[in-house]
Amino acid sequence: MTAAAKEPTEPKGPKEPRVRPVRRLSALRVSMAIAMVAALAGGGYVGLNWWQSAQATEDYDAWFAGYADVTATPTFNFESTTSDAARDVVLSFIVADETDPCLPTWGTAYDLDEAAETLDLDRRLALQSQRGGQIAISFGGLLNDELATVCKDHDKLVDAYADVVKRYDISTIDLDIEAGNLSDSKSGVRRAKAISELQEKRRDGGDDLAVWLTLPVAPSGITEDGATAVTQMLKAGVDLAGVNVMTMDYGSSRPDGDSQAAASIEALTSAHRQLRGLYARADIDLTDATVWTKLGATPMAGQNDVPAEVFSLADARALNAFAVEKKLGRMSMWSLNRDKTCGSNYVDLKRVSDSCSGIDQGDETFADLLSVGLAGRMNESASHVTASETDKITAIVDDPETSPYPIWSSKASYLKGTKIVWHRSVYEAKWWTRGELPDDPVLNEWETPWTLIGPVLPGEKPIEPTTLPAGTYPDWDGTLVYEQGNRVLFNGIAFESKWWNQGESPAAVSGDPDSSPWTPLTDQEIAEILDAAPATP
């Protein structure tokens, strides 16, 4: 993250082989109207309360902390803020020295001692702590070499990270990996091994170390290199606190007409699917709710590096509402330095400033808007340890009495447009499918035939199929021969014959819609029939 422009890359998903095969079950159920016929025959499951069984880990409160650029000019006095929203900060960026690759520096300008002397950083941090503030340190960024990119000695690399953690007495670190730092796969392996060792040593000594991985994102999700970075961390044994995505600078990847908030929500939704899949491939099963707590969002206040993109105050409200609804684990912003209206002497607002947002904020700040409802603190959440939730996931049993659509079955196929319920969520088939689990963790949207519509809501009941008045079509008769295109009623539900048949009951369509000669009329066809029917006197 910086005021320098970056080109978004379209996510593709990792190329390396999967750690384990994706779990799949066989066959699915049928379209909504078809399966409702089967529902007449009864059957059921023992239901559990979704809101209890799929909750995220308890006592894991989301936190807000904006980034503060330590070396930007003019100097930002993060320690003197009077805003509760800006009391916690993510200080950026620690990078490698230009001549000593294993020496941590602030933006290559100051080593840790020089920052204490020239910037009075240690004293300012002490004051910030006295006033109740907390800090995390961010390594990397766009413009310079993150330590692991150039420091190739494992022990020296671990020591470099440890020196920063010890110097500033922090429990949360942020790895902002982008550009060349992200595409360098070998440095990613070094970074993951060093962070894993550091985290293990800290925890063995009774100290917390939460590790956040900050990555670029597009509306379609994190990039291929980003997915690789997550995989490297998990493979090395790093317990990631989460993945923080930079919801900014989308460029051509942002759909035409989408606001920055809409594009960011789409990006977070895609990243959620990807992160769940990456954890599953690492043999760590997490509920959807827990995966949301392991996601963070960092928008760029006001004018973004891409001239056509402006993150407005309205966007901040919308993104915050989404974060609170989904219970994201973290919200940040780039940057606290920029969280104010530019002065009258700053004329070209499309040129990104390090010290103002480029829009008229009035009396409002992005920090205040983005932090609403996020009352947690980073130090308190740093003690959280990730644990697989396989038992919690398998305990979710759907109840047909509280499901608006039929429950997914392993003994049926599904047609395009079919809606089903699985693990207390509603899914819709994008195309004909058989044997594809609705919540199978995948990295890319095109890998699954299912679209997640949303959760089953409290108080929902099965949606009854639309029936047509008696006499609209003849009732089905097993003794008659039906030609292609003939229509009948079966228990009031309209079906159309796909080919010549005799004695083939429409009821069988719910179990095997492919082999059945009958198909139910679509909602649109039924609506047209009802619209065309004469009014009842």
N, C-alpha and C positions, 0 to 999 in steps of 0.2 A: 504494500500500500504506500502510495506516495502521490505527489501532485504530477508526476510524470505519467504519460499515457501508456497503457498496455493494451495489446491486442487480445481479445478473448478468443479462446480456442474451443471449438466444438467438441464436447465430450464424446468419447468412443467406448470407454470401458477398457480394463486391463487386458493385455495380450497373453500374459502368462497363464499356464494351466491352472485350473481350479484346485484349491486345497483338498476339496472333497466334492463328490458329485452332488448336484442340487437335488434335494429331496422331492420326489414326485409320487403322486398316487395316480391310480388309473381312473379314467373316464369321469364324466361330469353328469350333472342333471340336465334338465330340459328347459325350454323356454318358459316364460312365466305362465302363459295361458295353458300350455300343455301340462306343466307340472301341477297346476292347481286342480286339474282333473284327478291326478293321482292322489292329491291331498284328501279327496273325498273318501278314499279308501282307508284313511287313518294312518297309524304309525306315529312314532315320536321318539324323542330323546329326553334324557334327564337334563334340565337346564341349570346353569350356574349364573351367578350375577356377574356380568361383564365388567361392570364398573369396579368390582372388587378384585376380580381375577386378573385384569389387564392393567392395573394401575402401575405407574412407574414407581421406582424405588422410593420409599417413604423418606421424608425429611431431606429431600434434595431440592432446595430452593434455587430458582433461577436468579442470576445476578446480572447487573449492568455495570460496565466500566468502559469508558471511552478511551481511545488511544490518545496519548500525548507524545508528540514528536520532540524528543529531548534536545536535538541539535538545531531545530528550525529557528530561523530569524524572522521576526523578533522572538525573544525567549518567552515561552508560555509558562506562567507561574501557576502550575497545577496545585501547588501547596497552599495557595491563598484563596482558593475558590470559596464562595459562600453558599454554593449550591449543594444540597445533599446528593443530587443526581450525579454531580461531577467529583464527589469526594474520593471515589475509587478510580484508579487509572491503570492503563496498560502502557507502560513506558516503552518507547521504541526508538531505534532498533539497535540491538547488540549485533555486531558483525565482526568479521575477521580483520585484523590489521593488514594494511597493504604490503608490509614488508615482513611481518612475523605472523604467518597464517594461523597459529594456534593461540594468538593473543586476542582476547575479547576487547572490543572497543565500542564506543558510541558513535555509530555512523562513520567509522574510520578517523574521526576528528580527535577523539580523546580516549585514552585508555581509562580504566576505572579510577586510578589515582588522579589522573589529569582532570577527569570530570568533577571529582571532589574539589579540586583546587580552582579550576577555571569557572565551572558552572555552579560551584557550591552545592553540588547535587546531594551529597550525603546529608548535609545540614538541612536542606529543603525537604528531603525525605523524612528526616526526624521530626520536623515541624508538621508535615502532613500526617504522620502517624499520631502525633500528640493530639491532632484535631480529629482523630477517628477515621482517617483514610487508610485504605489498603492498596497495595500495588501488585501487579504482575509484571514480568519483564518479557518483552517480545524479541525474539532472535530472527534475523533475516531481513525481510522486506524485498523490495523490487530492485534497488539500485546497486547493492553491494553484495559481497560474498558472505553467505551464512557460514559459520565456523566449519561445519562438516564438509562444505564444498571444497575447501582448500587445506584444512588441517587433516592430514592423512595418518597421523599417529594416534592410535586408539586411546592410549592412556592419556596423552596430552589433550586430546579432544574431551574426554570425560572430565579432566581437571579444569579445562576452560569453562565448561558449563557449570561445574561445581563451584568455581571461583565466583561466578556471577550470583548463583543461588545463595552462597554463604555471605558474600559481601552485602547483599541487599536483604538478606534474611526473609526470603520469599517462599511461599508454598505453592505458587502457580506460575508456570512458564507457558509462553505462547510461541510456537514455531511458525512464523509467517514464511511459508515456502512458496516461491513463485519464480517465474522467468527461468533463467539458467539454473538457479538453485533447485528448481523442481524437475527439470528435464534431465538432470544429471543423476542417473539411477544409482551409480556406484556411491555417490555421496549420500544418497538416501539410505543405503544399507549401513554406511558408517554412522550416520546420524541416529538411525533407529537402535543400533547396538549400543552406542554411547548413552543415549537417553535411557534405554532399558537398564543398563548397569547403574546409572546415576539414581534412577527411581528406586531400584531394588536396594541400593545402599542406604538411601534416605529412609525408606520404610523399615529396613532392618534396624536402623538407629532410632526408630520411633518418631521420625519426622515425615510430614506429608509432602508429596510433590505431585500436583495435578498437572497434566500435560495436555495442552490444547494444540491441535494442528490447524493452522489457518491456511485456507486454499482458495484459489480463484474458482469461480462458478459461472455457468451459463444457465438460462432457463431449463435446459435439458439436463443439468446436473454438473457435477465436478468433472474435470478433464480426465483423460486416460492417465496422464502423469499423476494427477491428484489421487486417483484410485490406487495407483501403484504405491504412492507414499503412505496411504492408510494401510495397505497390505503389508508393506515393509515394517511399519510400526507394530502391527499386531503379530506378525511372524516373529519379530524379535522379542516379544513378550511385554511390550509397553502397554500399560493400562491407560489408554487414552481417556482423559476426562471428556473429550469430545472433538468434533470437527467444526470449526468456525469458518463459514463460507463468506467470501467478500462479495456481498450483493451490490455490485457497482460495475460501471464500465462494461455494459453488455455488448455494445456495438451492434453488429448485424445479427447477433443471436437473439436480440430482443424482438418479439413479435410486433408487427406494425400496430400502433394504437395502444399498446400496453403501457400503463404507467410504470414508474420505477417500482412501486409497491407490488403491482400485479406480477411483474417479471421476477421480483425477489421472492414472492410467495411460490411461484411456479418453480423457481430454482431450489428453494428449500424443500418443497415436496419431492422433487426429483432426487435431491441429495439424501433425503430420508430413505427413499427406496434403495438407493445405492449403498448407504451405510449399513442398513439392515442386511443386505446381501453380502457385504464385505465381512461383517461380523459372523454371519452364518458360515461363510467359507473358512473362517478361522475356528470353526467349531464352537462359537459362542452364540447361543440363541437368545435373542432379546425381544421383548414385546415391542409392538409399535410405540406404545407410550414411553417406554424407556429409551428407545432410539431418539425420540423427539428431545428428551433431556440431554442427549449427547450431541445435539446440534446447536450451533450458535450462528448469529447473523451480524454482519458488519456492513452497513450502508455507508456511503460517502455523502456527508452533509452538503446539501445545496448543489452547486455546479459540479458535475463529474468531469473526469478527464476527457470523456467523449463529449464534444460540444453539444450534441443534441439531447443529452441526458441531464436532467435536473431532478434531484431527490428533494421533494418539497416537504413542507410541514405536514400537508395532508398525507403524503406518502409515509411519513414517520408515524402518524397516528394509525394508519392502516396496517403497517408492518408490526407495530407494537401490539395491536389487537390480535393479529394472527399469532404472534409469539406467546402471548398470554393464553390464548385459546389452546394452542398445541403444547404449551409448557416447555418451550425451548429452554435449554440449560443456561444460555448466555445470550446477552445482547451487547454489542459494542458499537462504535461509530468511528469513522475517520473524518475529522479528528476533533478533540476538544480545542485544539489550537484554532480551528476554523469555525467554531460554533458562535458566530456573531455576524451581524450585517456589516458589509464592507463600508468603509468611510467614503465621503463624497469625493475624495481625490482618486479613488480607485474606479477608473472609468470603464475599462474593458472587463465586464463581468464574466464573459465567456472564457477568459484566461484564468485558470485555476490559481487561487491564492493559497499560501500556507497559513494565512492568519485571518481569513474570513470566508464565508460560505458562498458569496456571489448572488445571494437572494435577500430580499427584505424579510427579516425575521420578526420585525416588530419587537414586542416584549418577550417573545417565546424563544426557547432554546431547543435544539434537537435532543440534548441530553435529558431535559425534563420530559419531553414527549416520548422518547424511546424507552425510558426507564419505568414508566407507569406500570405498576403491578409486579415489578421484578424486585422483590424486597430482600433476596438472599445476598450473601457476601461471599466473595471468592475464597477467603481463607477458611471459612466454615465448610464450604462444599468440597474443599481439597482432600478431605479425609475419605471421600467416597471411593469404594473399590468395586469395580465391575465384576459381576458374577453372572454366569449363564442362567437363563430363566426357562429352560426347557420344560420343567415341571409346570410352571405357571402357564406356558403356552398350551401344553397338552391338556391342561385342566379346563380350558375354555370349551364348553359344550353348548352348542346352539339348541335353543328350544323353539320348536315350530309354532308354539302358541304365542310367542313374542317376536316372531320374525315376519317382516312384511312380505318376503319372497321365500320360495322353497330353499331348503338347506342343501348345499352342495353335496353330491353323492358320488361315490367312486364307481357307480355302476350305470352311468348314463353318459350321453354326449349332449353337447349344447350348440344351439344355433346362434348366429349373430344377433345381438340385441337382448339375449337372455339375461335376466337379472336373478341373482341368487344371493344367499346369505352364507357367509363362512367366517367363523371366529368373531361373530357379532359385528361383522361389517358387510356392506352391500357391494357386490361387484357386478359388472356388466360385461358380457362377452363381446370382444371386438370382431371376432370371426368365428366360424365353426371350429369347435375344439373338442378334443377328447384327451383325457389323461393329464391335464394341466391344472395343478393345484392353484387356487386363486391367490393365495398369499405366498407363493413360492418366491423366495428372495432372489431378485434379479438385478443386474446393474443397469440395464437399458430397458426403456419402455417397450421397445419392439420385441423383447425376448418373451413377453407374456401376452397371452390372448385376453387377459382380463384388465379392465379398468376399475380401480377403486373409486366407488361413488361416495362413500362415507360410512360412518358408524350407524348401527341400528340404534334408533333413538328410544329413550325411556317411554314406556307406554304403548309402543307400536304393537299392532296385531297383524295377522295375515291379511293381505289385500285380496279381496274376493274377485274372482274373474268376472268380467263383464258378460252377461247373458243377453240373449236376444229373445224377444217375445215369441211365444209358441206360434207356429205357423209361418214364421219368417222363412224357414226352410223345413223340409220334411225331417221328421225324426229318423235317426239312423235305424235301419232294419237289416239284421244279419242275413236275411234270405235274399236280399236284392243285390243285383249287379250294379256297380258304380263305375262310371267312366271318368277319365281325367277332367277335372274342372267341376264335377258335381259337388254341391254343397249340402251339408246335413247339420242338424242340431243333435248334440249328445249332452244330456243333462243341461240343456239350455245354451251350451257353448257351441259356437259355429266352427265347423271344420270343412276343409276343401280337399277333394281327392287328388292325389298327385299322379295316379295311374289307375288302370283297370284293377278292380278288386271285388271280392265277395267274401263276406263273413269275417272281415278284418275290423275289429272294434277300435274306434278312436281312442278308447281308454289306454290301449297299449302304447300309444305314442309317447307317454310320459317316461316309459322305460327305455325305448329305443326309437327316437324320432327319425333316425336315418332309414331304418328298414320299414317303418310304418308307411302305409300308403296315404295317411292322412296328415294334414298340417293345420294347425289352428289359424283362424283369421287374425291378422294383426290388429292392434289397437286402432290404427288409422283406418283400416278397412271397416272395422265395426263402427267407428265414429261416422264414417260416410254413410253406412247403411241406416244408422239411427237418424242422421240428419235428413235423409231422403224419405224416411217413413212419414206417412200422413199423421197430422196431429190428432190425438185422441180427443173426441168431443167431450 
